[in-house]
Structure formats: C-alpha cells, structure tokens
Amino acid sequence: MTLSVMGISLLTTTLSRWQFAITAGFHFMFVGTSIGLMLVTVVLESLYAFKKNGAENYGRLAKFYGRIFLYSFATGVVTGLFMELQFGLNWSGLSKFLGDIMGAPLAIESMAAFFMESTLIGVWIITWETINRKLHFFIGASILFSSLFSVVWIIAINAFMQNPVGFTIKNGRARLTSIINVLQNPQYLPEAMHVFIATVIIGGFTTMGIAAWQIIHNRDAKLFKRAIMIGMLVALPAVLMQPYFGDGQGKTIAAGQPMKFSAMEALWQDTPKNQPAPWAAAALINEKNHTTKALDIPRLSSYFATGNFNSKVQLPGMETIAKTYDLKFNKNVAKSYDGQMKWYPQVHTLYWSMRWMFYFGYIFMTIVVSLALLLFRDHDAFSTHKKTLRLLGYAMWLPYITAFLGWVVAEVGRYPFVVYGIITQYDSVSANLKPVEVGISLTLIVLIDAFLLFNMIKVNHNLMLTGVPEIKKDTSTIFDPFAKGVFTHE
C-alpha cells in the first residue's frame, strides 16, 4: 500500500519533486551559460567596436562565442517550457494558491524581457557587418540587459517563496498587494546578486575552458590566448566578490529560515550561550539519533549568521526549531499531514551541498588568481603550460556543479514548505495525479534532457572543430525580397 496524506500519494509528491528538481536544475545550466557567455561576448564586441589595433580578432571571437550563446539560449527555451508545464500538471495546488502572485512577474518576464530578448537576438544575428559596429555592440548589450531583466522577475518569485511578503490571503488564495514590497524583499537582493555572480563565473570559466581545449588542439591558438585573458578578467572580480554575496545570503537565511540555516550547519542542539559558535568544516552526521561529530573552525558560524566573528548570539538547533514550528504552523499549515508532519529537511544533503559549494568557490579563486599571476609574469605562458590548459578545460564544469549545489541548498532547505511558512509540498501537488503518470512524464523528461544535452555538446564540438569564423558577412546568400523579378523569375 502506498502511504498517502489526505488522499495524495507521498510517492506522487516525491516523484514530482524529483521531476521539478531535474527540470529546474537542467534549465538553470543553460540560463547560466547564456547570461555568462553573452557577458563575455559583449566584452569582446566592445573591444571590436571601440579598439583600433587588432579589433578584427576580438570581433571574430565575439562571433564564435556568440554562436555558442545562441545554441545555449535556444536549448534553454525548450527546457524552460517543461518548467511551465509542470506548474499546471504536477503542481496545480501551488498554481491555484500562488497563481495571482506568480502570474504578474512571469507575465512581465515573458512579455517584456523574453520577447524583447528574442527580437534583439534576431536583429543581432542578421546585422553583423551590415550596420555600424558600435550600434551592433549596443544591440548585443541590450540582449544582455534584457536577460538580466528577465532574471529580476524570476528571482523575485523565488525570493517570495523563501520569504513571502507583500500579499494577503483571501478565499484560500494568496493575493498580491504590493509588487514594490516583493522587490524590496530582504531575501531578494542577496539572492539576485549571488545568482548573477554565479552566472558570471560560469561565463568566465566556460570561455577559458573552451579556449584552452582549442589551444591544446592547435586551433587558432593565438586568438584563443586572448580569449583566456578575457575569460580570466571576467571571472576574477566575480570569484573575489562571490564570498561576500554568499555571506549576505547566509545572514538572510539565518534571520528568516532558521531551520535551513541549522540544517546547513548540522546543528541539532542550541549552541552554547555567551560564546561565538564554531563552523563544522567536515562532519559525521547521524540523522536518526540527531548527532553530529565535526571538525570545527572556531567562530565561523557566528560570522555566517551575523557578520561578526565575536557575536555571542545563541544559534538555535533543529530540535528547538522543530518545537517552535509545531506551535507556530501545526494548526494551519500542517493540518493536512494527519500527524505525519516532520520538520527536519535532508540534513546530509544540505550540509554537504553547502560545504562543496563553499570549497569550490575558493578553488575557483585559487585557479583564477594563480592564472592572473602566471599571465602577469609571462603573457605567452600557455605555449609551455599544457597542464594549466588541461586544468582550465576540466575546471570549466565545476561552476555548473557549484550552481546546482546552490540551487539544492535554496530549495531543499525549504522543506516541507513550497512557500515558506504558508503552503507545504503535499498541499501543492496536483490532487488527482497518480504515481505512474508522474513516473512516465519523469522518464520522458529525463530522456529529452539527455538528448538536448548530447545535441548541445555535439553542436559545440562541431563549432570548436570549425574554429573562429571570419567577421565578414557573406552577402551572396542573402535573399532580397525587393529585387527586380523576384516574383517572375527574371
């Protein structure tokens, strides 16, 4: 017999969660690639538009990385459609409850940002060398701006789900009362900046990784040395700033989602009073017995929670928070669980996702700073440092893993809520959905995602084999609809 809550199979909810996790995580990979590579492309095209010496080479690189951006954007559009479908098919309870709030930002994102971005991309593609270089650059910069404008509204929705503000509940549905309050959400700015910097790191490392493999295989080595320089210059400030924005988001989580913060730290009991709390660099966690044996770094948890190493604020443990949640939420939010409510998220998942995201961040910093010092010492260092090139080629994938781990921390840590403190996962899932139906759709989505990923890698591999395109546009194949005899075959 399948365990159920209020007639809804727990297996249905679990499979729906897995389906959305795979879809959202896969989609974000292309979002990060698109925004990051468009930023690099805009930087390269700015050099092409405004630089006098060697400008042609930067234009060719801009066109090369612009093509990879285009394929990533197109694939991201397809994966994004799967996410939209799931709101109605798998999560109709959430759509009914939150539709009036999600609808406005999503409409702005799709009607204003996405349509504007798509139109500008079309103009940008067909106007290489047919309009002024500076004007073409500004079209590319507008694409980047519209992409970021799109992210503004998506992050606004996610920040609301983490920390709901600017709404009221009428007739069992959340109603938006102030879009300004939603954008002023204290969760919003730290999350938005953390995500944006992550996309910049993805763009910089992807640029360097592709360029490194091209140099190793002796394809346009002189040009791709410049690409590594640009990728490094894009990634360097991002990897240095990301810890700051990560700390900012940690503070908002500690203040607004204490269970998530304590699960990230594997804190089962309250920290001692009147002394700074240590941070567990590595730990053996027993979720059944609620124990943690850790290798501690003194004072660091206090800093992550408050921004002060000497803070003596007592951090609550998960056991204390669970008792608080029982009193605060059980009568309303948890009533559908029929006494089966458990407030504890997956502690192992949160703890290690957070740790690896943290450690990878400093690995990125080490790689980029070391590369900057290497290039400062010898601009032609890549000719003799094949191991460095291979390191850049493999390191290209690490920002994707880190971004996915960050998404896991953000979403899994909200358990059991979908909208924090208001609606749970089991209240959000579609009531009439059967496990076999979710299993079929999950299998199909995994197969389609695998095909899209294979196609993306294959297309980009072919682009790499082709090398850097020439900047001059081949006008011989352009069809002129106003030419004489176009309808009479003269």
Secondary structure, 3 states (H helix, E strand, C coil): CCCEECCEEHHHHHHHHHHHHHHHHHHHHHHHHHHHHHHHHHHHHHHHHHCCCCHHHHHHHHHHHHHHHHHHHHHHHHHHHHHHHHHHHCCHHHHHHHHHHHHHHHHHHHHHHHHHHHHHHHHHHHCCCCCCHHHHHHHHHHHHHHHHHHHHHHHHHHHHHHCCCCEEEECCEEEECCHHHHHCCCCHHHHHHHHHHHHHHHHHHHHHHHHHHHHHCCCCHHHHHHHHHHHHHHHHHHHHHHHHHHHHHHHHHHHHCHHHHHHHCCCCCCCCCCCCCCEEEEEEEECCCCEEEEEEECCHHHHHHHCCCCCCCCCCCHHHHHHHHHHHHCCCHHHHHCCCCCCCCCHHHHHHHHHHHHHHHHHHHHHHHHHHHHHHHCCCHHHCCHHHHHHHHHHCCHHHHHHHHHHHHHHHCCCCEEECCCEEHHHHCCCCCCHHHHHHHHHHHHHHHHHHHHHHHHHHHHHHHHCCCCCCCCHHHCCCCCCCCCCCCC
